[in-house]
């Protein structure tokens, strides 16, 4: 059972992931790929949104509130 993962697993971690895969009814490779995809999707979801330029009315109100 050779798994090509970016992080090498210790014997204990490998045994744990094998049990999790068996409970899910998948092979170890499928399980690790699914786990990596889920982690990537979660990381993408947590990525900050780009800062949006203030709209026309916001800029006008900001200028109106500035002292002369």
C-alpha distance (Angstrom), angle and dihedral (degrees) to the residues before:
residue distance angle dihedral
X1 . . .
X2 3.78 . .
X3 3.76 115.6 .
X4 3.77 121.7 -168.8
X5 3.76 104.9 -151.3
X6 3.78 128.6 154.1
X7 3.79 88.0 -122.6
X8 3.79 118.2 47.6
X9 3.77 113.3 -131.2
X10 3.77 124.8 -134.2
X11 3.81 119.5 -127.4
X12 3.79 91.8 -97.3
X13 3.79 93.9 48.0
X14 3.78 91.0 46.7
X15 3.82 91.3 51.5
X16 3.80 91.0 48.3
X17 3.81 93.4 49.5
X18 3.81 90.1 46.2
X19 3.81 90.3 55.5
X20 3.81 91.6 47.1
X21 3.81 90.3 50.2
X22 3.80 91.4 48.4
X23 3.82 91.2 51.7
X24 3.81 90.1 49.8
X25 3.82 90.5 49.3
X26 3.80 94.6 -119.3
X27 3.75 137.1 115.6
X28 3.78 117.9 -101.3
X29 3.80 92.3 -108.9
X30 3.81 92.5 51.1
X31 3.80 90.5 47.1
X32 3.80 93.7 51.2
X33 3.82 92.0 46.5
X34 3.81 90.8 50.6
X35 3.79 90.6 47.6
X36 3.83 91.0 50.6
X37 3.82 91.7 48.8
X38 3.80 91.3 50.0
X39 3.80 91.2 49.5
X40 3.80 91.1 49.3
X41 3.80 91.9 49.1
X42 3.80 90.7 49.4
X43 3.81 91.1 49.4
X44 3.78 91.0 49.6
X45 3.80 91.0 49.0
X46 3.80 91.0 51.4
X47 3.83 93.1 50.4
X48 3.82 111.9 116.4
X49 3.78 117.7 -107.7
X50 3.81 117.4 -117.0
X51 3.79 115.8 -97.1
X52 3.78 111.3 -100.1
X53 3.80 122.3 -138.5
X54 3.82 111.9 -111.3
X55 3.78 114.5 -99.0
X56 3.79 126.8 -113.3
X57 3.80 96.7 -94.3
X58 3.80 93.0 45.7
X59 3.79 90.8 52.9
X60 3.81 91.8 46.8
X61 3.80 91.9 49.8
X62 3.81 91.2 47.9
X63 3.79 90.5 52.6
X64 3.80 91.4 46.1
X65 3.82 91.0 54.5
X66 3.82 94.4 50.3
X67 3.79 115.7 99.0
X68 3.78 117.7 -111.2
